[in-house]
Amino acid sequence: MSKAKSTETTYVFYDPASGRIVGEYSEFDAQKGHCVARDLEQVKKAVTGTSAQLAEGTFQALQIEREPGTDLQGLKVKLPTKELVPRRRASSKSGNKRMPQAAKDRG
């Protein structure tokens, strides 16, 4: 019998122009022993006091469920579907496939 994976509610703050995640918020309830969901507007009000950019509307918030300890690094919010997806890695567009001089010298 497999044990169901537990999830926690997290609020992700992101740049609506790029989908870049700029922060996250979770609220832990010590009596319940896990993170609890709050109304998104309550979360925005709680965080707005410390984030002028959220208050100005520069950042948007998204409520997600995730496994405890899951890292959001390397993810972004896909626009306009508002789902988390892996960020693309930067790649070299030069197309230069020549061997570096140090490698040529070795052999």
VMD Tcl script that builds the backbone (N, CA, C; Angstrom):
set m [mol new atoms 321]
animate dup $m
set s [atomselect $m all]
$s set {name element resname resid chain x y z} {
  {N N MET 1 A 0.851 -1.178 0.000}
  {CA C MET 1 A 0.000 0.000 0.000}
  {C C MET 1 A 0.893 1.235 0.000}
  {N N SER 2 A 0.724 2.105 -0.980}
  {CA C SER 2 A 1.567 3.293 -1.068}
  {C C SER 2 A 0.935 4.445 -0.289}
  {N N LYS 3 A 1.819 5.207 0.320}
  {CA C LYS 3 A 1.375 6.346 1.107}
  {C C LYS 3 A 1.175 7.544 0.184}
  {N N ALA 4 A 0.057 8.234 0.328}
  {CA C ALA 4 A -0.216 9.416 -0.485}
  {C C ALA 4 A 0.768 10.525 -0.134}
  {N N LYS 5 A 1.246 11.213 -1.150}
  {CA C LYS 5 A 2.181 12.310 -0.913}
  {C C LYS 5 A 1.422 13.509 -0.377}
  {N N SER 6 A 1.977 14.134 0.648}
  {CA C SER 6 A 1.336 15.325 1.193}
  {C C SER 6 A 1.801 16.550 0.413}
  {N N THR 7 A 0.951 17.541 0.364}
  {CA C THR 7 A 1.300 18.790 -0.302}
  {C C THR 7 A 1.074 19.944 0.651}
  {N N GLU 8 A 1.688 21.064 0.334}
  {CA C GLU 8 A 1.490 22.279 1.113}
  {C C GLU 8 A 1.139 23.411 0.161}
  {N N THR 9 A 0.349 24.327 0.678}
  {CA C THR 9 A -0.039 25.486 -0.119}
  {C C THR 9 A 1.069 26.523 -0.065}
  {N N THR 10 A 1.477 26.983 -1.222}
  {CA C THR 10 A 2.496 28.011 -1.347}
  {C C THR 10 A 1.981 29.060 -2.318}
  {N N TYR 11 A 2.340 30.292 -2.059}
  {CA C TYR 11 A 1.979 31.393 -2.941}
  {C C TYR 11 A 3.264 31.854 -3.616}
  {N N VAL 12 A 3.262 31.846 -4.936}
  {CA C VAL 12 A 4.426 32.212 -5.732}
  {C C VAL 12 A 4.191 33.614 -6.280}
  {N N PHE 13 A 5.181 34.476 -6.132}
  {CA C PHE 13 A 5.116 35.827 -6.676}
  {C C PHE 13 A 6.025 35.875 -7.900}
  {N N TYR 14 A 5.496 36.428 -8.994}
  {CA C TYR 14 A 6.236 36.387 -10.249}
  {C C TYR 14 A 6.048 37.667 -11.050}
  {N N ASP 15 A 6.974 37.872 -11.966}
  {CA C ASP 15 A 6.922 39.008 -12.878}
  {C C ASP 15 A 5.964 38.638 -14.017}
  {N N PRO 16 A 4.844 39.368 -14.172}
  {CA C PRO 16 A 3.870 39.001 -15.196}
  {C C PRO 16 A 4.361 39.220 -16.636}
  {N N ALA 17 A 5.445 39.940 -16.807}
  {CA C ALA 17 A 5.985 40.148 -18.150}
  {C C ALA 17 A 6.851 38.972 -18.600}
  {N N SER 18 A 7.592 38.368 -17.650}
  {CA C SER 18 A 8.533 37.307 -18.012}
  {C C SER 18 A 8.193 35.938 -17.406}
  {N N GLY 19 A 7.388 35.917 -16.340}
  {CA C GLY 19 A 7.102 34.660 -15.649}
  {C C GLY 19 A 8.162 34.300 -14.617}
  {N N ARG 20 A 9.177 35.149 -14.465}
  {CA C ARG 20 A 10.266 34.889 -13.517}
  {C C ARG 20 A 9.730 34.926 -12.088}
  {N N ILE 21 A 10.031 33.884 -11.313}
  {CA C ILE 21 A 9.609 33.822 -9.919}
  {C C ILE 21 A 10.518 34.722 -9.097}
  {N N VAL 22 A 9.902 35.600 -8.295}
  {CA C VAL 22 A 10.670 36.553 -7.498}
  {C C VAL 22 A 10.534 36.301 -5.998}
  {N N GLY 23 A 9.622 35.411 -5.605}
  {CA C GLY 23 A 9.462 35.116 -4.192}
  {C C GLY 23 A 8.362 34.102 -3.960}
  {N N GLU 24 A 8.266 33.669 -2.720}
  {CA C GLU 24 A 7.229 32.725 -2.348}
  {C C GLU 24 A 6.803 32.964 -0.912}
  {N N TYR 25 A 5.619 32.488 -0.554}
  {CA C TYR 25 A 5.076 32.686 0.784}
  {C C TYR 25 A 4.311 31.428 1.180}
  {N N SER 26 A 4.590 30.923 2.368}
  {CA C SER 26 A 3.838 29.812 2.950}
  {C C SER 26 A 3.536 30.191 4.387}
  {N N GLU 27 A 2.413 29.730 4.892}
  {CA C GLU 27 A 2.055 30.000 6.276}
  {C C GLU 27 A 1.931 28.675 7.013}
  {N N PHE 28 A 2.789 28.474 8.009}
  {CA C PHE 28 A 2.817 27.221 8.764}
  {C C PHE 28 A 1.926 27.347 9.994}
  {N N ASP 29 A 1.034 26.393 10.172}
  {CA C ASP 29 A 0.161 26.338 11.344}
  {C C ASP 29 A 0.752 25.302 12.295}
  {N N ALA 30 A 1.307 25.754 13.410}
  {CA C ALA 30 A 1.979 24.858 14.353}
  {C C ALA 30 A 1.011 23.856 14.980}
  {N N GLN 31 A -0.211 24.254 15.209}
  {CA C GLN 31 A -1.186 23.337 15.807}
  {C C GLN 31 A -1.538 22.204 14.853}
  {N N LYS 32 A -1.650 22.518 13.577}
  {CA C LYS 32 A -1.986 21.499 12.586}
  {C C LYS 32 A -0.750 20.747 12.105}
  {N N GLY 33 A 0.407 21.377 12.247}
  {CA C GLY 33 A 1.661 20.737 11.842}
  {C C GLY 33 A 1.946 20.788 10.349}
  {N N HIS 34 A 1.325 21.708 9.634}
  {CA C HIS 34 A 1.591 21.840 8.203}
  {C C HIS 34 A 1.211 23.241 7.722}
  {N N CYS 35 A 1.589 23.514 6.483}
  {CA C CYS 35 A 1.245 24.808 5.885}
  {C C CYS 35 A -0.239 24.838 5.550}
  {N N VAL 36 A -0.825 25.998 5.698}
  {CA C VAL 36 A -2.264 26.145 5.476}
  {C C VAL 36 A -2.527 27.140 4.349}
  {N N ALA 37 A -3.669 26.946 3.722}
  {CA C ALA 37 A -4.078 27.854 2.650}
  {C C ALA 37 A -4.763 29.072 3.253}
  {N N ARG 38 A -4.545 30.187 2.631}
  {CA C ARG 38 A -5.213 31.438 2.989}
  {C C ARG 38 A -5.823 32.007 1.722}
  {N N ASP 39 A -6.758 32.894 1.880}
  {CA C ASP 39 A -7.318 33.602 0.744}
  {C C ASP 39 A -6.197 34.399 0.083}
  {N N LEU 40 A -6.115 34.323 -1.217}
  {CA C LEU 40 A -5.028 34.984 -1.943}
  {C C LEU 40 A -4.984 36.480 -1.669}
  {N N GLU 41 A -6.127 37.106 -1.521}
  {CA C GLU 41 A -6.144 38.544 -1.225}
  {C C GLU 41 A -5.567 38.827 0.165}
  {N N GLN 42 A -5.810 37.940 1.140}
  {CA C GLN 42 A -5.216 38.098 2.476}
  {C C GLN 42 A -3.699 37.992 2.392}
  {N N VAL 43 A -3.229 37.046 1.588}
  {CA C VAL 43 A -1.777 36.871 1.426}
  {C C VAL 43 A -1.181 38.113 0.786}
  {N N LYS 44 A -1.820 38.627 -0.245}
  {CA C LYS 44 A -1.311 39.834 -0.904}
  {C C LYS 44 A -1.223 40.996 0.067}
  {N N LYS 45 A -2.248 41.148 0.920}
  {CA C LYS 45 A -2.222 42.237 1.908}
  {C C LYS 45 A -1.095 42.031 2.916}
  {N N ALA 46 A -0.875 40.798 3.349}
  {CA C ALA 46 A 0.184 40.514 4.322}
  {C C ALA 46 A 1.560 40.798 3.742}
  {N N VAL 47 A 1.749 40.453 2.487}
  {CA C VAL 47 A 3.054 40.619 1.856}
  {C C VAL 47 A 3.254 42.038 1.347}
  {N N THR 48 A 2.181 42.714 0.985}
  {CA C THR 48 A 2.284 44.059 0.437}
  {C C THR 48 A 3.002 45.009 1.388}
  {N N GLY 49 A 2.861 44.795 2.670}
  {CA C GLY 49 A 3.545 45.643 3.634}
  {C C GLY 49 A 5.051 45.592 3.507}
  {N N THR 50 A 5.576 44.506 2.955}
  {CA C THR 50 A 7.023 44.370 2.813}
  {C C THR 50 A 7.474 44.409 1.365}
  {N N SER 51 A 6.531 44.475 0.438}
  {CA C SER 51 A 6.902 44.477 -0.974}
  {C C SER 51 A 6.153 45.566 -1.732}
  {N N ALA 52 A 6.822 46.670 -1.951}
  {CA C ALA 52 A 6.209 47.774 -2.688}
  {C C ALA 52 A 5.873 47.353 -4.111}
  {N N GLN 53 A 6.679 46.463 -4.688}
  {CA C GLN 53 A 6.441 46.041 -6.066}
  {C C GLN 53 A 5.142 45.254 -6.198}
  {N N LEU 54 A 4.799 44.476 -5.182}
  {CA C LEU 54 A 3.522 43.753 -5.215}
  {C C LEU 54 A 2.381 44.752 -5.075}
  {N N ALA 55 A 2.551 45.730 -4.204}
  {CA C ALA 55 A 1.520 46.745 -3.996}
  {C C ALA 55 A 1.276 47.549 -5.274}
  {N N GLU 56 A 2.339 47.822 -6.013}
  {CA C GLU 56 A 2.228 48.592 -7.251}
  {C C GLU 56 A 1.685 47.753 -8.402}
  {N N GLY 57 A 1.581 46.456 -8.207}
  {CA C GLY 57 A 1.124 45.581 -9.278}
  {C C GLY 57 A 2.228 45.122 -10.198}
  {N N THR 58 A 3.477 45.394 -9.831}
  {CA C THR 58 A 4.604 44.961 -10.644}
  {C C THR 58 A 4.702 43.440 -10.660}
  {N N PHE 59 A 4.376 42.789 -9.541}
  {CA C PHE 59 A 4.402 41.342 -9.433}
  {C C PHE 59 A 2.985 40.811 -9.261}
  {N N GLN 60 A 2.774 39.583 -9.700}
  {CA C GLN 60 A 1.504 38.891 -9.531}
  {C C GLN 60 A 1.711 37.717 -8.593}
  {N N ALA 61 A 0.619 37.179 -8.033}
  {CA C ALA 61 A 0.689 36.046 -7.114}
  {C C ALA 61 A -0.091 34.874 -7.683}
  {N N LEU 62 A 0.400 33.668 -7.396}
  {CA C LEU 62 A -0.223 32.443 -7.858}
  {C C LEU 62 A -0.203 31.431 -6.721}
  {N N GLN 63 A -1.343 30.831 -6.420}
  {CA C GLN 63 A -1.422 29.812 -5.369}
  {C C GLN 63 A -1.151 28.452 -5.999}
  {N N ILE 64 A -0.223 27.686 -5.393}
  {CA C ILE 64 A 0.105 26.355 -5.898}
  {C C ILE 64 A 0.111 25.354 -4.756}
  {N N GLU 65 A 0.031 24.082 -5.084}
  {CA C GLU 65 A 0.210 22.993 -4.128}
  {C C GLU 65 A 1.496 22.287 -4.517}
  {N N ARG 66 A 2.362 22.034 -3.537}
  {CA C ARG 66 A 3.613 21.340 -3.830}
  {C C ARG 66 A 4.004 20.457 -2.669}
  {N N GLU 67 A 4.863 19.490 -2.946}
  {CA C GLU 67 A 5.357 18.617 -1.900}
  {C C GLU 67 A 6.291 19.427 -1.004}
  {N N PRO 68 A 6.242 19.197 0.318}
  {CA C PRO 68 A 7.132 19.926 1.216}
  {C C PRO 68 A 8.599 19.754 0.801}
  {N N GLY 69 A 9.329 20.855 0.815}
  {CA C GLY 69 A 10.746 20.826 0.471}
  {C C GLY 69 A 11.045 20.940 -1.013}
  {N N THR 70 A 10.025 20.974 -1.847}
  {CA C THR 70 A 10.241 21.113 -3.288}
  {C C THR 70 A 10.795 22.498 -3.582}
  {N N ASP 71 A 11.886 22.539 -4.326}
  {CA C ASP 71 A 12.547 23.804 -4.642}
  {C C ASP 71 A 11.955 24.403 -5.914}
  {N N LEU 72 A 11.699 25.686 -5.901}
  {CA C LEU 72 A 11.156 26.374 -7.066}
  {C C LEU 72 A 12.246 26.919 -7.984}
  {N N GLN 73 A 13.498 26.795 -7.543}
  {CA C GLN 73 A 14.600 27.291 -8.356}
  {C C GLN 73 A 14.638 26.511 -9.666}
  {N N GLY 74 A 14.831 27.195 -10.747}
  {CA C GLY 74 A 14.852 26.548 -12.052}
  {C C GLY 74 A 13.481 26.492 -12.712}
  {N N LEU 75 A 12.470 27.057 -12.038}
  {CA C LEU 75 A 11.121 27.080 -12.602}
  {C C LEU 75 A 10.699 28.511 -12.900}
  {N N LYS 76 A 9.687 28.646 -13.715}
  {CA C LYS 76 A 9.076 29.945 -13.986}
  {C C LYS 76 A 7.585 29.716 -14.187}
  {N N VAL 77 A 6.824 30.791 -14.210}
  {CA C VAL 77 A 5.389 30.707 -14.460}
  {C C VAL 77 A 5.186 30.868 -15.957}
  {N N LYS 78 A 4.537 29.873 -16.567}
  {CA C LYS 78 A 4.245 29.935 -17.993}
  {C C LYS 78 A 3.038 30.851 -18.187}
  {N N LEU 79 A 3.218 31.821 -19.055}
  {CA C LEU 79 A 2.153 32.777 -19.329}
  {C C LEU 79 A 1.488 32.403 -20.635}
  {N N PRO 80 A 0.225 32.479 -20.828}
  {CA C PRO 80 A -0.810 32.945 -19.923}
  {C C PRO 80 A -1.481 31.834 -19.113}
  {N N THR 81 A -0.978 30.592 -19.206}
  {CA C THR 81 A -1.647 29.479 -18.522}
  {C C THR 81 A -1.418 29.465 -17.018}
  {N N LYS 82 A -0.422 30.204 -16.546}
  {CA C LYS 82 A -0.090 30.308 -15.122}
  {C C LYS 82 A 0.203 28.948 -14.491}
  {N N GLU 83 A 1.039 28.165 -15.174}
  {CA C GLU 83 A 1.495 26.908 -14.615}
  {C C GLU 83 A 3.016 26.960 -14.495}
  {N N LEU 84 A 3.566 26.213 -13.539}
  {CA C LEU 84 A 5.008 26.202 -13.345}
  {C C LEU 84 A 5.656 25.278 -14.365}
  {N N VAL 85 A 6.695 25.780 -15.006}
  {CA C VAL 85 A 7.431 25.019 -16.014}
  {C C VAL 85 A 8.920 25.276 -15.818}
  {N N PRO 86 A 9.781 24.367 -16.295}
  {CA C PRO 86 A 11.226 24.611 -16.195}
  {C C PRO 86 A 11.632 25.832 -17.015}
  {N N ARG 87 A 12.568 26.603 -16.460}
  {CA C ARG 87 A 13.116 27.732 -17.221}
  {C C ARG 87 A 14.020 27.177 -18.300}
  {N N ARG 88 A 14.087 27.869 -19.401}
  {CA C ARG 88 A 15.033 27.488 -20.446}
  {C C ARG 88 A 16.417 27.920 -20.020}
  {N N ARG 89 A 17.363 27.115 -20.348}
  {CA C ARG 89 A 18.754 27.460 -20.045}
  {C C ARG 89 A 19.329 28.269 -21.197}
  {N N ALA 90 A 20.199 29.184 -20.847}
  {CA C ALA 90 A 20.858 29.998 -21.865}
  {C C ALA 90 A 21.737 29.096 -22.719}
  {N N SER 91 A 21.754 29.344 -23.994}
  {CA C SER 91 A 22.605 28.550 -24.880}
  {C C SER 91 A 23.415 29.495 -25.751}
  {N N SER 92 A 24.519 28.996 -26.200}
  {CA C SER 92 A 25.381 29.789 -27.071}
  {C C SER 92 A 24.783 29.820 -28.466}
  {N N LYS 93 A 24.580 31.010 -28.983}
  {CA C LYS 93 A 24.023 31.141 -30.325}
  {C C LYS 93 A 25.113 31.413 -31.348}
  {N N SER 94 A 26.356 31.415 -30.918}
  {CA C SER 94 A 27.426 31.749 -31.842}
  {C C SER 94 A 27.659 30.649 -32.858}
  {N N GLY 95 A 27.365 29.407 -32.482}
  {CA C GLY 95 A 27.577 28.303 -33.403}
  {C C GLY 95 A 29.045 27.997 -33.616}
  {N N ASN 96 A 29.901 28.598 -32.827}
  {CA C ASN 96 A 31.331 28.397 -32.960}
  {C C ASN 96 A 31.700 27.037 -32.382}
  {N N LYS 97 A 32.085 26.108 -33.251}
  {CA C LYS 97 A 32.406 24.758 -32.787}
  {C C LYS 97 A 33.900 24.484 -32.881}
  {N N ARG 98 A 34.688 25.534 -33.015}
  {CA C ARG 98 A 36.127 25.340 -33.098}
  {C C ARG 98 A 36.659 24.894 -31.750}
  {N N MET 99 A 37.715 24.124 -31.786}
  {CA C MET 99 A 38.356 23.642 -30.574}
  {C C MET 99 A 39.160 24.788 -29.946}
  {N N PRO 100 A 39.030 24.989 -28.633}
  {CA C PRO 100 A 39.828 26.038 -27.980}
  {C C PRO 100 A 41.325 25.783 -28.172}
  {N N GLN 101 A 42.110 26.847 -28.182}
  {CA C GLN 101 A 43.557 26.754 -28.436}
  {C C GLN 101 A 44.226 25.797 -27.447}
  {N N ALA 102 A 43.851 25.844 -26.159}
  {CA C ALA 102 A 44.471 24.977 -25.156}
  {C C ALA 102 A 44.240 23.506 -25.501}
  {N N ALA 103 A 43.087 23.162 -26.019}
  {CA C ALA 103 A 42.797 21.778 -26.378}
  {C C ALA 103 A 43.613 21.366 -27.600}
  {N N LYS 104 A 43.817 22.285 -28.537}
  {CA C LYS 104 A 44.622 21.983 -29.715}
  {C C LYS 104 A 46.065 21.682 -29.319}
  {N N ASP 105 A 46.558 22.469 -28.348}
  {CA C ASP 105 A 47.948 22.310 -27.933}
  {C C ASP 105 A 48.204 20.964 -27.274}
  {N N ARG 106 A 47.184 20.376 -26.656}
  {CA C ARG 106 A 47.346 19.100 -25.951}
  {C C ARG 106 A 47.381 17.924 -26.913}
  {N N GLY 107 A 46.947 18.136 -28.069}
  {CA C GLY 107 A 47.077 16.966 -28.811}
  {C C GLY 107 A 46.325 16.683 -29.966}
}
mol reanalyze $m
mol bondsrecalc $m
mol representation Tube
mol addrep $m
